[in-house]
Amino acid sequence: MSDKILKLKKVANDIRIGAIEAVYSAKSGHPGGALSSADILACLYFSELRIDPERPNKLDRDRFVLSKGHSCPGLYAALAHRGYFDVEELKGFRHLGSIMQGHPDMKNIKGIDMSAGSLGQGFSCACGMALAGKLDGSDYRVYTLIGDGESQEGQIWEAIMFGAHYKLDNLCLIIDNNGLHPVTPQILAYFPKK
């Protein structure tokens, strides 16, 4: 196994630990989705995304939208380990006065590109971000993570059709297929195998 893969596995475990510590400290939250997305978040934040924690609003940065917002303890842990804020902040998850709410909040946390809540809305916003990049002639990419259950929301279907219509080749949809809900086969048909 390569050193890069070993490093990403360690980061994914650190994300899992951070997510569990956050949920435990809050005595509430959704650990399952945070745990199932840890490998994806590690790969994105430590290998794929063109981002800079020192300049979180840089215009040419890649964007990430966590559409399944309830799994934000994992996203918060990834951001903390990437250097956006101190890892100790995770213990304030869902506490009064904390920067970390139960869903991603772009007003209070550096590195969050979209406040998410209702399932399906995040992917629609990611499509809008990707289209804006195309219209501006920017070369950033937009990544979004949805859950397998969320894949059955009508808004997801509409966003997929929107992305296909506008040929958003700067948009990457990732489905966290953790096996709790079947991914609708028709959605996968929009993404032909190469």
Kinemage of the C-alpha trace (Angstrom):
@kinemage 1
@onewidth
@group {chain A} dominant
@subgroup {mainchain}
@vectorlist {calphas} color= white
{ca met a 1} P 0.000 0.000 0.000
{ca ser a 2} L 1.390 3.402 -0.961
{ca asp a 3} L 2.332 6.063 1.590
{ca lys a 4} L -0.375 8.340 0.170
{ca ile a 5} L -3.085 5.727 0.737
{ca leu a 6} L -1.829 5.044 4.269
{ca lys a 7} L -1.880 8.776 5.032
{ca leu a 8} L -5.462 9.093 3.738
{ca lys a 9} L -6.559 6.092 5.826
{ca lys a 10} L -5.084 7.708 8.931
{ca val a 11} L -6.786 11.023 8.163
{ca ala a 12} L -10.106 9.199 7.619
{ca asn a 13} L -9.731 7.584 11.047
{ca asp a 14} L -8.943 10.992 12.576
{ca ile a 15} L -12.121 12.332 10.949
{ca arg a 16} L -14.139 9.446 12.413
{ca ile a 17} L -12.686 10.069 15.880
{ca gly a 18} L -13.402 13.804 15.622
{ca ala a 19} L -16.981 13.168 14.486
{ca ile a 20} L -17.638 10.748 17.355
{ca glu a 21} L -16.107 13.158 19.888
{ca ala a 22} L -18.313 15.968 18.545
{ca val a 23} L -21.520 13.917 18.740
{ca tyr a 24} L -20.577 12.537 22.161
{ca ser a 25} L -19.897 16.032 23.515
{ca ala a 26} L -23.232 17.263 22.195
{ca lys a 27} L -25.110 14.182 23.389
{ca ser a 28} L -26.939 14.440 20.059
{ca gly a 29} L -26.300 14.306 16.345
{ca his a 30} L -26.032 11.856 13.479
{ca pro a 31} L -22.829 9.822 13.714
{ca gly a 32} L -23.717 7.223 11.062
{ca gly a 33} L -23.559 9.493 8.026
{ca ala a 34} L -20.437 11.199 9.356
{ca leu a 35} L -18.682 7.850 9.768
{ca ser a 36} L -19.702 6.491 6.365
{ca ser a 37} L -18.420 9.607 4.595
{ca ala a 38} L -15.040 9.854 6.386
{ca asp a 39} L -13.054 8.168 3.599
{ca ile a 40} L -14.671 10.422 0.997
{ca leu a 41} L -13.950 13.556 3.040
{ca ala a 42} L -10.348 12.499 3.654
{ca cys a 43} L -9.773 11.975 -0.050
{ca leu a 44} L -11.400 15.278 -0.997
{ca tyr a 45} L -9.834 17.520 1.655
{ca phe a 46} L -6.373 15.949 1.698
{ca ser a 47} L -5.865 14.938 -1.929
{ca glu a 48} L -8.369 16.374 -4.384
{ca leu a 49} L -9.720 19.834 -3.508
{ca arg a 50} L -7.707 22.908 -4.487
{ca ile a 51} L -8.200 24.853 -1.242
{ca asp a 52} L -6.175 26.962 1.167
{ca pro a 53} L -7.202 27.209 4.847
{ca glu a 54} L -5.258 30.495 5.050
{ca arg a 55} L -7.401 31.928 2.235
{ca pro a 56} L -10.769 30.164 2.602
{ca asn a 57} L -12.649 32.547 0.281
{ca lys a 58} L -10.138 32.520 -2.555
{ca leu a 59} L -12.163 32.942 -5.756
{ca asp a 60} L -10.464 30.163 -7.742
{ca arg a 61} L -10.772 27.532 -4.980
{ca asp a 62} L -12.690 24.328 -5.547
{ca arg a 63} L -16.024 24.175 -3.752
{ca phe a 64} L -17.569 21.415 -1.659
{ca val a 65} L -21.226 21.138 -0.709
{ca leu a 66} L -22.359 18.617 1.887
{ca ser a 67} L -25.910 18.102 0.705
{ca lys a 68} L -26.635 15.545 3.438
{ca gly a 69} L -26.098 18.250 6.036
{ca his a 70} L -26.951 16.105 9.063
{ca ser a 71} L -23.610 14.304 8.658
{ca cys a 72} L -21.712 17.547 9.293
{ca pro a 73} L -19.695 16.222 12.275
{ca gly a 74} L -17.537 14.474 9.678
{ca leu a 75} L -17.188 17.634 7.608
{ca tyr a 76} L -16.309 19.668 10.706
{ca ala a 77} L -13.661 17.099 11.658
{ca ala a 78} L -12.201 17.182 8.124
{ca leu a 79} L -12.030 20.987 8.202
{ca ala a 80} L -10.424 20.970 11.646
{ca his a 81} L -7.764 18.451 10.626
{ca arg a 82} L -7.137 20.402 7.406
{ca gly a 83} L -6.380 23.519 9.471
{ca tyr a 84} L -9.493 25.676 9.145
{ca phe a 85} L -9.934 25.772 12.935
{ca asp a 86} L -8.607 24.039 16.039
{ca val a 87} L -9.590 20.392 16.524
{ca glu a 88} L -10.622 21.208 20.121
{ca glu a 89} L -13.525 23.249 18.689
{ca leu a 90} L -15.213 19.945 17.761
{ca lys a 91} L -16.136 19.467 21.412
{ca gly a 92} L -18.404 22.513 21.124
{ca phe a 93} L -20.614 20.871 18.482
{ca arg a 94} L -24.279 21.825 19.021
{ca his a 95} L -23.488 23.772 22.210
{ca leu a 96} L -24.902 27.252 22.744
{ca gly a 97} L -22.412 29.845 21.539
{ca ser a 98} L -20.467 27.340 19.430
{ca ile a 99} L -19.650 28.003 15.786
{ca met a 100} L -20.815 24.464 14.967
{ca gln a 101} L -24.525 23.938 14.470
{ca gly a 102} L -26.231 20.657 13.674
{ca his a 103} L -26.017 21.448 9.939
{ca pro a 104} L -23.239 23.201 7.991
{ca asp a 105} L -23.339 26.990 8.404
{ca met a 106} L -21.248 29.082 6.026
{ca lys a 107} L -21.704 32.263 8.085
{ca asn a 108} L -19.779 30.963 11.099
{ca ile a 109} L -17.271 28.403 9.829
{ca lys a 110} L -14.419 29.012 7.412
{ca gly a 111} L -14.316 26.416 4.668
{ca ile a 112} L -18.073 25.822 4.435
{ca asp a 113} L -19.211 26.781 0.943
{ca met a 114} L -22.949 26.193 1.434
{ca ser a 115} L -25.264 26.124 4.430
{ca ala a 116} L -27.202 22.881 4.124
{ca gly a 117} L -30.237 21.522 5.835
{ca ser a 118} L -33.149 20.084 3.899
{ca leu a 119} L -32.120 17.026 1.912
{ca gly a 120} L -31.715 17.702 -1.800
{ca gln a 121} L -31.098 21.432 -1.606
{ca gly a 122} L -27.325 21.199 -1.361
{ca phe a 123} L -26.946 19.460 -4.702
{ca ser a 124} L -29.161 22.049 -6.401
{ca cys a 125} L -26.933 24.801 -5.006
{ca ala a 126} L -23.827 22.937 -6.155
{ca cys a 127} L -25.291 22.904 -9.676
{ca gly a 128} L -25.773 26.671 -9.455
{ca met a 129} L -22.176 27.138 -8.300
{ca ala a 130} L -20.919 25.006 -11.177
{ca leu a 131} L -22.977 26.950 -13.709
{ca ala a 132} L -21.699 30.250 -12.259
{ca gly a 133} L -18.135 29.002 -12.696
{ca lys a 134} L -18.837 28.094 -16.319
{ca leu a 135} L -20.424 31.479 -17.024
{ca asp a 136} L -17.495 33.284 -15.380
{ca gly a 137} L -14.927 31.217 -17.266
{ca ser a 138} L -13.459 30.015 -13.948
{ca asp a 139} L -11.679 26.686 -13.705
{ca tyr a 140} L -12.804 25.672 -10.220
{ca arg a 141} L -14.650 22.416 -9.672
{ca val a 142} L -17.670 21.844 -7.454
{ca tyr a 143} L -17.983 18.609 -5.500
{ca thr a 144} L -21.110 17.581 -3.655
{ca leu a 145} L -21.880 14.632 -1.415
{ca ile a 146} L -25.378 13.230 -1.124
{ca gly a 147} L -26.668 10.258 0.832
{ca asp a 148} L -28.267 7.187 -0.706
{ca gly a 149} L -31.613 8.024 0.930
{ca glu a 150} L -31.395 11.590 -0.284
{ca ser a 151} L -30.958 10.282 -3.848
{ca gln a 152} L -34.700 9.605 -3.871
{ca glu a 153} L -35.646 13.275 -3.361
{ca gly a 154} L -37.296 14.868 -6.386
{ca gln a 155} L -35.031 17.881 -6.089
{ca ile a 156} L -32.009 15.617 -6.694
{ca trp a 157} L -33.559 14.411 -9.945
{ca glu a 158} L -34.232 17.958 -11.077
{ca ala a 159} L -30.673 19.001 -10.252
{ca ile a 160} L -29.258 16.042 -12.193
{ca met a 161} L -31.328 16.981 -15.228
{ca phe a 162} L -30.202 20.617 -14.835
{ca gly a 163} L -26.539 19.547 -14.679
{ca ala a 164} L -26.890 17.341 -17.757
{ca his a 165} L -28.736 20.067 -19.687
{ca tyr a 166} L -26.034 22.669 -19.006
{ca lys a 167} L -23.196 20.140 -19.488
{ca leu a 168} L -21.651 20.894 -16.100
{ca asp a 169} L -18.410 18.982 -16.508
{ca asn a 170} L -16.979 20.970 -13.584
{ca leu a 171} L -19.469 19.319 -11.216
{ca cys a 172} L -18.824 16.060 -9.363
{ca leu a 173} L -21.673 14.274 -7.564
{ca ile a 174} L -20.621 11.691 -4.989
{ca ile a 175} L -23.211 9.320 -3.518
{ca asp a 176} L -22.427 7.975 -0.047
{ca asn a 177} L -24.028 4.592 -0.652
{ca asn a 178} L -23.887 3.246 2.891
{ca gly a 179} L -26.491 0.583 2.177
{ca leu a 180} L -29.283 1.968 4.343
{ca his a 181} L -31.382 2.968 1.329
{ca pro a 182} L -31.190 1.746 -2.244
{ca val a 183} L -29.720 4.260 -4.663
{ca thr a 184} L -32.322 4.824 -7.320
{ca pro a 185} L -31.039 3.029 -10.447
{ca gln a 186} L -32.352 5.756 -12.739
{ca ile a 187} L -29.965 8.262 -11.122
{ca leu a 188} L -27.007 6.044 -11.904
{ca ala a 189} L -28.159 5.925 -15.538
{ca tyr a 190} L -27.331 9.641 -15.841
{ca phe a 191} L -23.708 8.772 -15.102
{ca pro a 192} L -22.594 6.285 -17.755
{ca lys a 193} L -19.627 4.054 -16.956
{ca lys a 194} L -16.498 4.861 -18.909
